[in-house]
Amino acid sequence: MAQPQLPAFCRTRRPITTTVRLGDLRQLQWLLWLVLALQLSTVLLVLSPSQP
Protein backbone atom coordinates (compact mmCIF):
# COMPACT_ATOMS: atom_id res chain seq x y z
CA MET A 1 0.00 0.00 0.00
CA ALA A 2 1.26 3.46 -0.84
CA GLN A 3 1.96 5.93 1.95
CA PRO A 4 -0.26 9.02 1.87
CA GLN A 5 1.70 12.05 0.76
CA LEU A 6 1.61 15.16 2.90
CA PRO A 7 1.11 18.55 1.26
CA ALA A 8 4.24 20.59 0.61
CA PHE A 9 3.60 23.05 3.45
CA CYS A 10 3.56 20.16 5.93
CA ARG A 11 6.83 18.70 4.66
CA THR A 12 8.87 21.89 4.82
CA ARG A 13 10.58 22.51 8.13
CA ARG A 14 10.69 26.21 8.90
CA PRO A 15 11.10 27.58 12.39
CA ILE A 16 7.85 29.10 13.54
CA THR A 17 8.44 32.51 15.08
CA THR A 18 5.65 34.75 16.24
CA THR A 19 6.40 38.28 17.31
CA VAL A 20 3.73 40.30 19.07
CA ARG A 21 4.34 43.94 19.81
CA LEU A 22 3.47 45.27 23.23
CA GLY A 23 1.25 47.92 21.65
CA ASP A 24 -0.86 45.19 20.05
CA LEU A 25 -1.35 43.53 23.42
CA ARG A 26 -2.33 46.87 24.98
CA GLN A 27 -4.88 47.44 22.23
CA LEU A 28 -6.32 43.97 22.72
CA GLN A 29 -6.53 44.51 26.47
CA TRP A 30 -8.45 47.77 26.05
CA LEU A 31 -10.78 46.12 23.57
CA LEU A 32 -11.49 43.29 26.01
CA TRP A 33 -12.21 45.77 28.83
CA LEU A 34 -14.59 47.68 26.55
CA VAL A 35 -16.46 44.52 25.59
CA LEU A 36 -16.66 43.48 29.23
CA ALA A 37 -18.06 46.88 30.23
CA LEU A 38 -20.68 46.72 27.47
CA GLN A 39 -21.70 43.22 28.51
CA LEU A 40 -21.98 44.24 32.15
CA SER A 41 -24.08 47.31 31.34
CA THR A 42 -26.38 45.19 29.18
CA VAL A 43 -26.87 42.66 31.95
CA LEU A 44 -27.59 45.42 34.46
CA LEU A 45 -30.16 46.97 32.11
CA VAL A 46 -31.92 43.63 31.64
CA LEU A 47 -31.95 42.78 35.34
CA SER A 48 -33.00 46.21 36.62
CA PRO A 49 -36.68 46.54 37.47
CA SER A 50 -38.57 48.60 34.92
CA GLN A 51 -40.03 51.89 36.09
CA PRO A 52 -43.78 52.39 35.54
N, C-alpha and C positions, 0 to 999 in steps of 0.2 A: 504494500500500500504506500502511496506517495505521501510524504509529509506535507501538511498545509503550509503554504508560503505566507510569511508575514508581509504586510505592506512595507514600502521602503522607509516610511518615517518611523516605523517600529524597529527596523534593523539598524538604523544609524545610531551611533552612540555619541551624543553631544552632551556636554555637561549642562545641566539645567540650572540657570542662575536667575533669580528673581530679585530685582531691586525695587524697593518701595521707598519713596521719599517721605520724609517726616511730614511735609506739608500735606501730602495725600492722606496720611493717617489722621491728621488734624481735621481735614475737611470731612472725612468719613465720620469722625467722632461727633462733629457738630451736626451733621446730617442725622445721625442716630439719635442725638438728644432732641432735635427738632421733631422727629417722627414720634419719639416717646412722649413729648409734651402734647402733641396733637392727639395721640391716642388717649392720653390721660384726660384731656379736656373733653373729648368725645364721650368717654365713659362717665365722667362727672355730669355732663349734660343729660345723658340718658337716665342716670340713676336719680337725679335731683327731682323732687316732687314738683309737678307743674302747678303754677299759680293760676287761680281761677280768674 
